[in-house]
């Protein structure tokens, strides 16, 4: 599964500010010709997962 799909699955556990931040980062990345499954996007998924795991969501 692509990292964006994985982020969508846990988005309900994230505060809106985190979702907006991740969304903007991925949008900027893809607008600069980055791909949706590049390591940078996987890094955003790991950030979201860590956010949830630490109970900040």
mmCIF file of the N, C-alpha and C atoms, coordinates in Angstrom:
data_MODEL
# 
_entry.id   MODEL 
# 
loop_
_atom_site.group_PDB 
_atom_site.id 
_atom_site.type_symbol 
_atom_site.label_atom_id 
_atom_site.label_alt_id 
_atom_site.label_comp_id 
_atom_site.label_asym_id 
_atom_site.label_entity_id 
_atom_site.label_seq_id 
_atom_site.pdbx_PDB_ins_code 
_atom_site.Cartn_x 
_atom_site.Cartn_y 
_atom_site.Cartn_z 
_atom_site.occupancy 
_atom_site.B_iso_or_equiv 
_atom_site.pdbx_formal_charge 
_atom_site.auth_seq_id 
_atom_site.auth_comp_id 
_atom_site.auth_asym_id 
_atom_site.auth_atom_id 
_atom_site.pdbx_PDB_model_num 
ATOM 1   N N  . UNK A 1 1  ? 0.842  -1.179 0.000  1.00 0.00 ? 1  UNK A N  1 
ATOM 2   C CA . UNK A 1 1  ? 0.000  0.000  0.000  1.00 0.00 ? 1  UNK A CA 1 
ATOM 3   C C  . UNK A 1 1  ? 0.891  1.248  0.000  1.00 0.00 ? 1  UNK A C  1 
ATOM 4   N N  . UNK A 1 2  ? 0.423  2.291  -0.611 1.00 0.00 ? 2  UNK A N  1 
ATOM 5   C CA . UNK A 1 2  ? 1.187  3.543  -0.671 1.00 0.00 ? 2  UNK A CA 1 
ATOM 6   C C  . UNK A 1 2  ? 1.102  4.278  0.655  1.00 0.00 ? 2  UNK A C  1 
ATOM 7   N N  . UNK A 1 3  ? 2.142  5.059  0.974  1.00 0.00 ? 3  UNK A N  1 
ATOM 8   C CA . UNK A 1 3  ? 2.158  5.755  2.265  1.00 0.00 ? 3  UNK A CA 1 
ATOM 9   C C  . UNK A 1 3  ? 0.994  6.726  2.445  1.00 0.00 ? 3  UNK A C  1 
ATOM 10  N N  . UNK A 1 4  ? 0.535  7.345  1.375  1.00 0.00 ? 4  UNK A N  1 
ATOM 11  C CA . UNK A 1 4  ? -0.584 8.280  1.501  1.00 0.00 ? 4  UNK A CA 1 
ATOM 12  C C  . UNK A 1 4  ? -1.839 7.541  1.947  1.00 0.00 ? 4  UNK A C  1 
ATOM 13  N N  . UNK A 1 5  ? -2.036 6.348  1.442  1.00 0.00 ? 5  UNK A N  1 
ATOM 14  C CA . UNK A 1 5  ? -3.189 5.544  1.857  1.00 0.00 ? 5  UNK A CA 1 
ATOM 15  C C  . UNK A 1 5  ? -3.070 5.150  3.330  1.00 0.00 ? 5  UNK A C  1 
ATOM 16  N N  . UNK A 1 6  ? -1.867 4.843  3.753  1.00 0.00 ? 6  UNK A N  1 
ATOM 17  C CA . UNK A 1 6  ? -1.643 4.490  5.159  1.00 0.00 ? 6  UNK A CA 1 
ATOM 18  C C  . UNK A 1 6  ? -1.896 5.697  6.067  1.00 0.00 ? 6  UNK A C  1 
ATOM 19  N N  . UNK A 1 7  ? -1.478 6.872  5.633  1.00 0.00 ? 7  UNK A N  1 
ATOM 20  C CA . UNK A 1 7  ? -1.728 8.086  6.414  1.00 0.00 ? 7  UNK A CA 1 
ATOM 21  C C  . UNK A 1 7  ? -3.230 8.313  6.528  1.00 0.00 ? 7  UNK A C  1 
ATOM 22  N N  . UNK A 1 8  ? -3.948 8.111  5.434  1.00 0.00 ? 8  UNK A N  1 
ATOM 23  C CA . UNK A 1 8  ? -5.404 8.302  5.445  1.00 0.00 ? 8  UNK A CA 1 
ATOM 24  C C  . UNK A 1 8  ? -6.079 7.376  6.453  1.00 0.00 ? 8  UNK A C  1 
ATOM 25  N N  . UNK A 1 9  ? -5.529 6.174  6.623  1.00 0.00 ? 9  UNK A N  1 
ATOM 26  C CA . UNK A 1 9  ? -6.120 5.214  7.557  1.00 0.00 ? 9  UNK A CA 1 
ATOM 27  C C  . UNK A 1 9  ? -5.991 5.644  9.017  1.00 0.00 ? 9  UNK A C  1 
ATOM 28  N N  . UNK A 1 10 ? -4.981 6.442  9.346  1.00 0.00 ? 10 UNK A N  1 
ATOM 29  C CA . UNK A 1 10 ? -4.797 6.864  10.734 1.00 0.00 ? 10 UNK A CA 1 
ATOM 30  C C  . UNK A 1 10 ? -5.111 8.341  10.956 1.00 0.00 ? 10 UNK A C  1 
ATOM 31  N N  . UNK A 1 11 ? -5.534 9.015  9.895  1.00 0.00 ? 11 UNK A N  1 
ATOM 32  C CA . UNK A 1 11 ? -5.777 10.462 9.981  1.00 0.00 ? 11 UNK A CA 1 
ATOM 33  C C  . UNK A 1 11 ? -6.781 10.818 11.072 1.00 0.00 ? 11 UNK A C  1 
ATOM 34  N N  . UNK A 1 12 ? -7.764 9.956  11.316 1.00 0.00 ? 12 UNK A N  1 
ATOM 35  C CA . UNK A 1 12 ? -8.770 10.259 12.340 1.00 0.00 ? 12 UNK A CA 1 
ATOM 36  C C  . UNK A 1 12 ? -8.178 10.306 13.753 1.00 0.00 ? 12 UNK A C  1 
ATOM 37  N N  . UNK A 1 13 ? -6.974 9.799  13.910 1.00 0.00 ? 13 UNK A N  1 
ATOM 38  C CA . UNK A 1 13 ? -6.302 9.803  15.212 1.00 0.00 ? 13 UNK A CA 1 
ATOM 39  C C  . UNK A 1 13 ? -5.377 11.000 15.384 1.00 0.00 ? 13 UNK A C  1 
ATOM 40  N N  . UNK A 1 14 ? -5.261 11.826 14.355 1.00 0.00 ? 14 UNK A N  1 
ATOM 41  C CA . UNK A 1 14 ? -4.341 12.961 14.371 1.00 0.00 ? 14 UNK A CA 1 
ATOM 42  C C  . UNK A 1 14 ? -5.096 14.266 14.571 1.00 0.00 ? 14 UNK A C  1 
ATOM 43  N N  . UNK A 1 15 ? -4.483 15.224 15.269 1.00 0.00 ? 15 UNK A N  1 
ATOM 44  C CA . UNK A 1 15 ? -5.104 16.543 15.352 1.00 0.00 ? 15 UNK A CA 1 
ATOM 45  C C  . UNK A 1 15 ? -5.075 17.213 13.973 1.00 0.00 ? 15 UNK A C  1 
ATOM 46  N N  . UNK A 1 16 ? -6.012 18.093 13.745 1.00 0.00 ? 16 UNK A N  1 
ATOM 47  C CA . UNK A 1 16 ? -6.132 18.749 12.446 1.00 0.00 ? 16 UNK A CA 1 
ATOM 48  C C  . UNK A 1 16 ? -4.842 19.461 12.047 1.00 0.00 ? 16 UNK A C  1 
ATOM 49  N N  . UNK A 1 17 ? -4.136 20.022 13.020 1.00 0.00 ? 17 UNK A N  1 
ATOM 50  C CA . UNK A 1 17 ? -2.894 20.721 12.704 1.00 0.00 ? 17 UNK A CA 1 
ATOM 51  C C  . UNK A 1 17 ? -1.858 19.778 12.113 1.00 0.00 ? 17 UNK A C  1 
ATOM 52  N N  . UNK A 1 18 ? -1.782 18.570 12.654 1.00 0.00 ? 18 UNK A N  1 
ATOM 53  C CA . UNK A 1 18 ? -0.830 17.577 12.136 1.00 0.00 ? 18 UNK A CA 1 
ATOM 54  C C  . UNK A 1 18 ? -1.230 17.131 10.738 1.00 0.00 ? 18 UNK A C  1 
ATOM 55  N N  . UNK A 1 19 ? -2.506 16.928 10.531 1.00 0.00 ? 19 UNK A N  1 
ATOM 56  C CA . UNK A 1 19 ? -2.986 16.526 9.209  1.00 0.00 ? 19 UNK A CA 1 
ATOM 57  C C  . UNK A 1 19 ? -2.668 17.618 8.187  1.00 0.00 ? 19 UNK A C  1 
ATOM 58  N N  . UNK A 1 20 ? -2.930 18.861 8.547  1.00 0.00 ? 20 UNK A N  1 
ATOM 59  C CA . UNK A 1 20 ? -2.655 19.969 7.639  1.00 0.00 ? 20 UNK A CA 1 
ATOM 60  C C  . UNK A 1 20 ? -1.164 20.068 7.329  1.00 0.00 ? 20 UNK A C  1 
ATOM 61  N N  . UNK A 1 21 ? -0.327 19.879 8.347  1.00 0.00 ? 21 UNK A N  1 
ATOM 62  C CA . UNK A 1 21 ? 1.121  19.947 8.155  1.00 0.00 ? 21 UNK A CA 1 
ATOM 63  C C  . UNK A 1 21 ? 1.591  18.849 7.209  1.00 0.00 ? 21 UNK A C  1 
ATOM 64  N N  . UNK A 1 22 ? 1.172  17.630 7.462  1.00 0.00 ? 22 UNK A N  1 
ATOM 65  C CA . UNK A 1 22 ? 1.567  16.500 6.619  1.00 0.00 ? 22 UNK A CA 1 
ATOM 66  C C  . UNK A 1 22 ? 1.051  16.698 5.201  1.00 0.00 ? 22 UNK A C  1 
ATOM 67  N N  . UNK A 1 23 ? -0.189 17.121 5.079  1.00 0.00 ? 23 UNK A N  1 
ATOM 68  C CA . UNK A 1 23 ? -0.783 17.354 3.764  1.00 0.00 ? 23 UNK A CA 1 
ATOM 69  C C  . UNK A 1 23 ? 0.013  18.393 2.984  1.00 0.00 ? 23 UNK A C  1 
ATOM 70  N N  . UNK A 1 24 ? 0.369  19.486 3.633  1.00 0.00 ? 24 UNK A N  1 
ATOM 71  C CA . UNK A 1 24 ? 1.118  20.543 2.945  1.00 0.00 ? 24 UNK A CA 1 
ATOM 72  C C  . UNK A 1 24 ? 2.501  20.057 2.517  1.00 0.00 ? 24 UNK A C  1 
ATOM 73  N N  . UNK A 1 25 ? 3.150  19.291 3.392  1.00 0.00 ? 25 UNK A N  1 
ATOM 74  C CA . UNK A 1 25 ? 4.471  18.765 3.048  1.00 0.00 ? 25 UNK A CA 1 
ATOM 75  C C  . UNK A 1 25 ? 4.403  17.851 1.823  1.00 0.00 ? 25 UNK A C  1 
ATOM 76  N N  . UNK A 1 26 ? 3.410  16.959 1.806  1.00 0.00 ? 26 UNK A N  1 
ATOM 77  C CA . UNK A 1 26 ? 3.266  16.028 0.676  1.00 0.00 ? 26 UNK A CA 1 
ATOM 78  C C  . UNK A 1 26 ? 2.870  16.792 -0.586 1.00 0.00 ? 26 UNK A C  1 
ATOM 79  N N  . UNK A 1 27 ? 1.987  17.762 -0.442 1.00 0.00 ? 27 UNK A N  1 
ATOM 80  C CA . UNK A 1 27 ? 1.583  18.572 -1.594 1.00 0.00 ? 27 UNK A CA 1 
ATOM 81  C C  . UNK A 1 27 ? 2.783  19.301 -2.182 1.00 0.00 ? 27 UNK A C  1 
ATOM 82  N N  . UNK A 1 28 ? 3.582  19.946 -1.327 1.00 0.00 ? 28 UNK A N  1 
ATOM 83  C CA . UNK A 1 28 ? 4.781  20.636 -1.803 1.00 0.00 ? 28 UNK A CA 1 
ATOM 84  C C  . UNK A 1 28 ? 5.730  19.666 -2.503 1.00 0.00 ? 28 UNK A C  1 
ATOM 85  N N  . UNK A 1 29 ? 5.866  18.488 -1.930 1.00 0.00 ? 29 UNK A N  1 
ATOM 86  C CA . UNK A 1 29 ? 6.759  17.467 -2.480 1.00 0.00 ? 29 UNK A CA 1 
ATOM 87  C C  . UNK A 1 29 ? 6.312  17.055 -3.884 1.00 0.00 ? 29 UNK A C  1 
ATOM 88  N N  . UNK A 1 30 ? 5.026  16.752 -4.019 1.00 0.00 ? 30 UNK A N  1 
ATOM 89  C CA . UNK A 1 30 ? 4.543  16.299 -5.323 1.00 0.00 ? 30 UNK A CA 1 
ATOM 90  C C  . UNK A 1 30 ? 4.526  17.433 -6.345 1.00 0.00 ? 30 UNK A C  1 
ATOM 91  N N  . UNK A 1 31 ? 4.321  18.661 -5.890 1.00 0.00 ? 31 UNK A N  1 
ATOM 92  C CA . UNK A 1 31 ? 4.343  19.802 -6.806 1.00 0.00 ? 31 UNK A CA 1 
ATOM 93  C C  . UNK A 1 31 ? 5.764  20.057 -7.339 1.00 0.00 ? 31 UNK A C  1 
ATOM 94  N N  . UNK A 1 32 ? 6.769  19.620 -6.585 1.00 0.00 ? 32 UNK A N  1 
ATOM 95  C CA . UNK A 1 32 ? 8.149  19.784 -7.037 1.00 0.00 ? 32 UNK A CA 1 
ATOM 96  C C  . UNK A 1 32 ? 8.638  18.515 -7.741 1.00 0.00 ? 32 UNK A C  1 
ATOM 97  N N  . UNK A 1 33 ? 7.683  17.769 -8.274 1.00 0.00 ? 33 UNK A N  1 
ATOM 98  C CA . UNK A 1 33 ? 7.923  16.567 -9.069 1.00 0.00 ? 33 UNK A CA 1 
ATOM 99  C C  . UNK A 1 33 ? 8.355  15.350 -8.257 1.00 0.00 ? 33 UNK A C  1 
ATOM 100 N N  . UNK A 1 34 ? 8.169  15.403 -6.941 1.00 0.00 ? 34 UNK A N  1 
ATOM 101 C CA . UNK A 1 34 ? 8.399  14.219 -6.125 1.00 0.00 ? 34 UNK A CA 1 
ATOM 102 C C  . UNK A 1 34 ? 7.262  13.231 -6.339 1.00 0.00 ? 34 UNK A C  1 
ATOM 103 N N  . UNK A 1 35 ? 7.531  11.985 -6.123 1.00 0.00 ? 35 UNK A N  1 
ATOM 104 C CA . UNK A 1 35 ? 6.534  10.931 -6.312 1.00 0.00 ? 35 UNK A CA 1 
ATOM 105 C C  . UNK A 1 35 ? 5.850  10.602 -4.986 1.00 0.00 ? 35 UNK A C  1 
ATOM 106 N N  . UNK A 1 36 ? 4.620  10.113 -5.079 1.00 0.00 ? 36 UNK A N  1 
ATOM 107 C CA . UNK A 1 36 ? 3.828  9.808  -3.889 1.00 0.00 ? 36 UNK A CA 1 
ATOM 108 C C  . UNK A 1 36 ? 4.374  8.645  -3.068 1.00 0.00 ? 36 UNK A C  1 
ATOM 109 N N  . UNK A 1 37 ? 5.275  7.868  -3.625 1.00 0.00 ? 37 UNK A N  1 
ATOM 110 C CA . UNK A 1 37 ? 5.832  6.751  -2.862 1.00 0.00 ? 37 UNK A CA 1 
ATOM 111 C C  . UNK A 1 37 ? 7.344  6.899  -2.640 1.00 0.00 ? 37 UNK A C  1 
ATOM 112 N N  . UNK A 1 38 ? 7.853  8.112  -2.782 1.00 0.00 ? 38 UNK A N  1 
ATOM 113 C CA . UNK A 1 38 ? 9.262  8.388  -2.505 1.00 0.00 ? 38 UNK A CA 1 
ATOM 114 C C  . UNK A 1 38 ? 9.540  8.264  -1.004 1.00 0.00 ? 38 UNK A C  1 
ATOM 115 N N  . UNK A 1 39 ? 10.782 8.067  -0.619 1.00 0.00 ? 39 UNK A N  1 
ATOM 116 C CA . UNK A 1 39 ? 11.133 7.963  0.799  1.00 0.00 ? 39 UNK A CA 1 
ATOM 117 C C  . UNK A 1 39 ? 10.659 9.148  1.632  1.00 0.00 ? 39 UNK A C  1 
ATOM 118 N N  . UNK A 1 40 ? 10.615 10.330 1.057  1.00 0.00 ? 40 UNK A N  1 
ATOM 119 C CA . UNK A 1 40 ? 10.157 11.494 1.810  1.00 0.00 ? 40 UNK A CA 1 
ATOM 120 C C  . UNK A 1 40 ? 8.717  11.323 2.281  1.00 0.00 ? 40 UNK A C  1 
ATOM 121 N N  . UNK A 1 41 ? 7.870  10.754 1.457  1.00 0.00 ? 41 UNK A N  1 
ATOM 122 C CA . UNK A 1 41 ? 6.464  10.553 1.828  1.00 0.00 ? 41 UNK A CA 1 
ATOM 123 C C  . UNK A 1 41 ? 6.362  9.439  2.876  1.00 0.00 ? 41 UNK A C  1 
ATOM 124 N N  . UNK A 1 42 ? 7.191  8.421  2.740  1.00 0.00 ? 42 UNK A N  1 
ATOM 125 C CA . UNK A 1 42 ? 7.233  7.377  3.774  1.00 0.00 ? 42 UNK A CA 1 
ATOM 126 C C  . UNK A 1 42 ? 7.656  7.984  5.114  1.00 0.00 ? 42 UNK A C  1 
ATOM 127 N N  . UNK A 1 43 ? 8.564  8.957  5.067  1.00 0.00 ? 43 UNK A N  1 
ATOM 128 C CA . UNK A 1 43 ? 8.993  9.646  6.282  1.00 0.00 ? 43 UNK A CA 1 
ATOM 129 C C  . UNK A 1 43 ? 7.807  10.372 6.923  1.00 0.00 ? 43 UNK A C  1 
ATOM 130 N N  . UNK A 1 44 ? 6.932  10.939 6.127  1.00 0.00 ? 44 UNK A N  1 
ATOM 131 C CA . UNK A 1 44 ? 5.751  11.611 6.661  1.00 0.00 ? 44 UNK A CA 1 
ATOM 132 C C  . UNK A 1 44 ? 4.812  10.601 7.330  1.00 0.00 ? 44 UNK A C  1 
ATOM 133 N N  . UNK A 1 45 ? 4.720  9.416  6.759  1.00 0.00 ? 45 UNK A N  1 
ATOM 134 C CA . UNK A 1 45 ? 3.917  8.355  7.377  1.00 0.00 ? 45 UNK A CA 1 
ATOM 135 C C  . UNK A 1 45 ? 4.504  7.975  8.730  1.00 0.00 ? 45 UNK A C  1 
ATOM 136 N N  . UNK A 1 46 ? 5.804  7.801  8.793  1.00 0.00 ? 46 UNK A N  1 
ATOM 137 C CA . UNK A 1 46 ? 6.440  7.444  10.071 1.00 0.00 ? 46 UNK A CA 1 
ATOM 138 C C  . UNK A 1 46 ? 6.219  8.543  11.113 1.00 0.00 ? 46 UNK A C  1 
ATOM 139 N N  . UNK A 1 47 ? 6.249  9.804  10.682 1.00 0.00 ? 47 UNK A N  1 
ATOM 140 C CA . UNK A 1 47 ? 5.961  10.928 11.576 1.00 0.00 ? 47 UNK A CA 1 
ATOM 141 C C  . UNK A 1 47 ? 4.533  10.810 12.117 1.00 0.00 ? 47 UNK A C  1 
ATOM 142 N N  . UNK A 1 48 ? 3.581  10.539 11.247 1.00 0.00 ? 48 UNK A N  1 
ATOM 143 C CA . UNK A 1 48 ? 2.181  10.405 11.669 1.00 0.00 ? 48 UNK A CA 1 
ATOM 144 C C  . UNK A 1 48 ? 2.022  9.230  12.629 1.00 0.00 ? 48 UNK A C  1 
ATOM 145 N N  . UNK A 1 49 ? 2.649  8.105  12.322 1.00 0.00 ? 49 UNK A N  1 
ATOM 146 C CA . UNK A 1 49 ? 2.556  6.928  13.191 1.00 0.00 ? 49 UNK A CA 1 
ATOM 147 C C  . UNK A 1 49 ? 3.167  7.216  14.561 1.00 0.00 ? 49 UNK A C  1 
ATOM 148 N N  . UNK A 1 50 ? 4.287  7.887  14.584 1.00 0.00 ? 50 UNK A N  1 
ATOM 149 C CA . UNK A 1 50 ? 4.942  8.234  15.847 1.00 0.00 ? 50 UNK A CA 1 
ATOM 150 C C  . UNK A 1 50 ? 4.057  9.184  16.660 1.00 0.00 ? 50 UNK A C  1 
ATOM 151 N N  . UNK A 1 51 ? 3.436  10.113 15.979 1.00 0.00 ? 51 UNK A N  1 
ATOM 152 C CA . UNK A 1 51 ? 2.534  11.072 16.617 1.00 0.00 ? 51 UNK A CA 1 
ATOM 153 C C  . UNK A 1 51 ? 1.413  10.322 17.337 1.00 0.00 ? 51 UNK A C  1 
ATOM 154 N N  . UNK A 1 52 ? 0.829  9.349  16.647 1.00 0.00 ? 52 UNK A N  1 
ATOM 155 C CA . UNK A 1 52 ? -0.269 8.559  17.206 1.00 0.00 ? 52 UNK A CA 1 
ATOM 156 C C  . UNK A 1 52 ? 0.250  7.686  18.357 1.00 0.00 ? 52 UNK A C  1 
ATOM 157 N N  . UNK A 1 53 ? 1.384  7.034  18.146 1.00 0.00 ? 53 UNK A N  1 
ATOM 158 C CA . UNK A 1 53 ? 1.943  6.135  19.160 1.00 0.00 ? 53 UNK A CA 1 
ATOM 159 C C  . UNK A 1 53 ? 2.259  6.863  20.454 1.00 0.00 ? 53 UNK A C  1 
ATOM 160 N N  . UNK A 1 54 ? 2.729  8.094  20.348 1.00 0.00 ? 54 UNK A N  1 
ATOM 161 C CA . UNK A 1 54 ? 3.079  8.874  21.527 1.00 0.00 ? 54 UNK A CA 1 
ATOM 162 C C  . UNK A 1 54 ? 1.854  9.477  22.205 1.00 0.00 ? 54 UNK A C  1 
ATOM 163 N N  . UNK A 1 55 ? 0.687  9.244  21.601 1.00 0.00 ? 55 UNK A N  1 
ATOM 164 C CA . UNK A 1 55 ? -0.546 9.717  22.193 1.00 0.00 ? 55 UNK A CA 1 
ATOM 165 C C  . UNK A 1 55 ? -0.784 11.208 22.065 1.00 0.00 ? 55 UNK A C  1 
ATOM 166 N N  . UNK A 1 56 ? -0.159 11.790 21.061 1.00 0.00 ? 56 UNK A N  1 
ATOM 167 C CA . UNK A 1 56 ? -0.335 13.239 20.865 1.00 0.00 ? 56 UNK A CA 1 
ATOM 168 C C  . UNK A 1 56 ? -1.555 13.528 20.013 1.00 0.00 ? 56 UNK A C  1 
ATOM 169 N N  . UNK A 1 57 ? -2.201 12.496 19.515 1.00 0.00 ? 57 UNK A N  1 
ATOM 170 C CA . UNK A 1 57 ? -3.368 12.691 18.656 1.00 0.00 ? 57 UNK A CA 1 
ATOM 171 C C  . UNK A 1 57 ? -4.668 12.617 19.414 1.00 0.00 ? 57 UNK A C  1 
# 
